[in-house]
Amino acid sequence: MVGAGAFATALASVLSTRGTAAILHSDDADVVRDININHRNEARLPGVSLATRVVATSDLAEVASLCRLIVLAVSSRHVVRMARELGACVGQDHIVAHAIGALAGDDRRVSQILRDHTPVKKIAALAGPALARDLSARRACAVVAACESDEALGYIKDMLQVPAVLRVYKNRDLVGVELSAALASALTVAMGVADGLGVGHGPRTVLLTRAAAEGALLCRENGGQPGTFYGLAGLGNLVARSSPESRGDSEDYQLGVALARGEPAPRGETEGVRTLATACRIGDLLGLELPIVRTVRDIVAGRLSAEQAADKLAATETDLE
């Protein structure tokens, strides 16, 4: 795995229960040392003990030499750099499956970046409501793996599925899964705002269903299947990450709550915020209204207060079903 954040570490921990080694790559020497010596990753996944079969390295070429399947799980801020570095050590026979729920700042999907910078022919996306804390606690989780290659999908499922803990569903709609995962991150900010305002169950449900309709529309207009958003990658992701119980797993949800309450926002630009800006640019090019996406972008930019945004959305009529 390239990346040693909470999700990658929890996934490696689950995979190690099958009796095989799971290799994590990190540029942080302290993280590598903690995993290899203490069998923990306190900086990213505190309180979780790791099996000795979970090992870490700062050598990307070592990962490429030992693993045919590479899971890329880094922040979208670093995806271009990591794709270039991967390109120097992987070959056409590798399979790269990314678990990045965002779009790049230049409006490319992560699979497009990987195609541009690596020789890899089989590129996939992983998405779904598999939260790090659930994986660590061995609760039943599921993800969807999307790829244009049936052979690669079968290999990914064989390598990642762990009975009773992680189920992998196969999907050929790579575009739709990538867009759904990214838009779910952006729309999670909206759900955090709603909860921060305490809008109530009924209005919250309306917002959730309207957000899902916007996500499906963006998928359809960008070459994906609209129904994909209503599956694990989109709606499943959105529901899981916008639950108050998931706040430790979702910076986007935390940001929305903080914005609504006038509290200091978490440091750093979240995946959802980066996708909001990209989604608005795509909407402009395609002539799409996207009232929720645009309104949340205006909250983040400080052009609207959360209360003003709620009033604006309540008065907005759209033709989305």
N, C-alpha and C positions, 0 to 999 in steps of 0.2 A: 504494500500500500504506500502510495506517495502522499504524505501528510500524516501527522500524528495528533490531530485534534481529538475532541471527545468522540465524534462518530467513528472515525477510523480506528481509534483505540478500542472502543467497545466492539466494533465489528471484528477486529483481530482477536479479541478475547473470546468471542463466540466461536469463531472459526477454529481456534486452538482446541476446542473441546472435541473436535473430530480426530485429534491425534496428529495433526500436521502442523508444521511451523507456519507462523504468520509474521511477515517481515514488515516493519513500519519504517518509513524514511522520514527523517526530520533534519532540518538545517540547524536546529537548536541542540548544541552539545549537551546541555543540562538535561534535556528531555531524553536524549539517547542514553545518557548515563543512568538516569533514574529507571528507565525501562529495563536496561540490561543488568543493572546491579541490584536494584531494589524491587524489581518486578512490579512497578507502579508508574503511573503518569500523573503525579499530583498536580502538575501545572495545568493539565487539560481535563483529566477525569479523576478528581480527588476521591479518595476513599475506596477505590476499586483495586483489588489485588489481581495481578495478571499471571497467567501460567508461564512457566519457564520456556514454553514453546513460542511465546510472543517475544520477538527480538527486535532491536532497532539498529539502524545504521544511518550514517550521513552520506553514504556512498550510493548515488543513484545508479551507477553502473552495476553495482552488486545486486541491487533489486532486479534490474533488467536481466542479468545473467542467470538468476535463480528462479524467476517467475515468468510464466507465459502470460498470465492474467495480471494486469496492473490496475488497481483501483486508485484513481486520482481524486483525492479528497482534500483540496486546499481551498483557501479563500479565492474568490474570483479576481481579487486584486493581483494575485500572483500567477494566474493561470497561463498568461502568455509566456512569462519567464520559465515556468515549469515545463510548458510544452516545448520550448526551445531546448531546454536541458534534456528532456526525454528524447527529443529527436536525435540527439547525439549518441544515445545508447540503446535504443530499441530498433527492432527490425519489422519487416512486413508480417512476420509470423506472430508477433505479439498481439494481444487483445488488450485494449485500454478501455476501461469502463469508468466514467467520471461520475462523481456524486456531488456536483456543484449546482446548487439551486439558484443560479443567477445568470444574467446575460452580461457579456463583456461590455466595457465602456464604448467600444466601437460598434456595438449592436450585433456582434456575431454571437452565435451559439457556441458553446464550448467545443462541441464536436467539429465545428468549422475551424476553430483555432487549432485543434489537434491535427486535422487534415492538412492545414497549411504549414505546420511546423514539424511534423513527424512523418515517417514512411509507413506508419501503421495503416492497414487496410480495414481492420475490423474495430470500429469504435462504437462504444455503447454508452448509455446513460443509465444510472441507477437513481431511483426516486421513490419516495413513499414515506409513510408515517412510522419509520423505524427510528425512534428517538434513542439517543445514547443511554439514557437512564433505564429505558425498558430493555435494551439489549444487554446492558450490564447486569440487570436483575433476572435475565433469562425469561422475560415475559414474551409471549407470542407476538411476533412482529412480521411485517411483510413489506417487500419492495417490489417494484416493477423494473425489469431490465429491458431496455429498448435497444434494438440494433437492427440493421438491415440484413444481417447474416444469420440464418437459422443455425448454422454450425456454431457460431460464436455464442448465440443465445443458449444453446444447449450446454456449452462448456461453462458459461457463467453460472448457469443454474446448478450444474454439477459441483462447481467449486464453492459456491456461496450458500447454497441451501443447507440449513441445519435443522433436522427434524425437531418439531415442538418448540423451536425458538425463532427461526427465520425462514419464511417461505418466499420464494422468488417466482414471480409471475413473468412470463415472456410476452413481449409486445414488439411489433415491427414498426410502430409509429415513433421513430426517433425524434423527429421534429416536434411532434405533439407532446411527448414526454418531457423533452428539454424545456419547451415553452411553459408547460404546465407547472413544472417544479419551480421555475424562475418566477412565474406570476403568483404562485402560491406564497412565495416569500414576500413579494410586494404586498399582496392583499392581506397577509398576516398583520402588517402594520395597521391596516384599517380596523381589523378586529381588536387589536390592542387599544386603539383609540376609543372604540365603542365601549369596551370594558372599563377603560379609565374614566369615561364619562358616566358609566353606570346606566346605560340606556334601557336596560331591561331585556328580558328573554325574547319577547315578540319582536321589537325593533332589531335586536341582534340577529335573529333568524332571518329577517328580511334582508339585512345587510349581507349576511352569509350567502343567501341564494342569489342576490343580485351580483355579488362579487364573483360567484361561480359562473354566472352567465357572461360576465365580461371576460373572464378567463377563457371560456369556451369560444367566444367570438374571436379573440385574438389568436387562438390556436387555428381556428378555421381560416382566417384571413391570411395566415402566414404559412399555409401549406400543411398544417397538422390536422388531425381528426378532432372535431369539437368534442366528441364523446370522451376523448382521452382525459380532458380536464376533470370529468366527473368520476374518474377512477382514483387509484392510489397516488399518482404523481401530483394531481391537482387538488381536488376536493379532499382526498384523504390526508394529504400533507397539510392543507389549510386548517382542517378541523383539529388535527393533532397539535399543530404548533400554535394555534390560537386558543388553546385551553389554558386557563389560569394555572393548572397543574404543570404545564410544560414550560413555564417562564424560564426555568434554568436551561432549557434547550433551545430557546428562540430569542435571539437578540432583537429580531423584528417585532415580536410581541412586546417585549420589554420597552422598546422604543415607543411604540404606539401608546402604551399605558402612560409612560412618562410625559409624552407630548400632551395628552389629554389632561393630566393633573398638574401641568406646569412645573414638573420636577426636572432636575438635570437629566439630560438624555445620556444613555450609555455611550462611552467613548467609541469613536471610530464610526465609519460609514458601514452600515449593515448591507447584507446581500440584497435585502428587499429594497432598500433605498436606491442602490445602484440600478436595480431592475426597474423601479418606478420611472426613472429618467429615460431609460431606454424604451420602455413600453409607451411612454408619451410620444417619443419621437416616431416610433413605428405607427402609433395611432394617427399622428399628423400626416404621415406619408399615405396612409390608407383611408383617411377621412373618417375615422371612427371617433365616436363621442367619448366613450370610456369615462363616465362621470366619477366613479369611485377612484379609479387609478389617478385621474387628474386632480381630484380634490385632495387625496392623501398626499400627493406630490406638493400641493400648495401648502398643506399643513407643515410638512417637513421643511419646506423652504421659508416658512414664517410669513407667508402671504395671507394665511387664514388661521384663525384660532380653531381649536377643536369644536367649540360651540358653534361658531359661524359655519364650519364645514358640515356639522350635523344638520343645521337649518337648511343649508344649501341643498344637501342630498335629499332631505325630506320633501323639498319643493320641486325636485327634478323628475321629469317624466321621460322614460325611454321606451323603445319598442322591443327591448330584449325580453325574451320569454323566460 
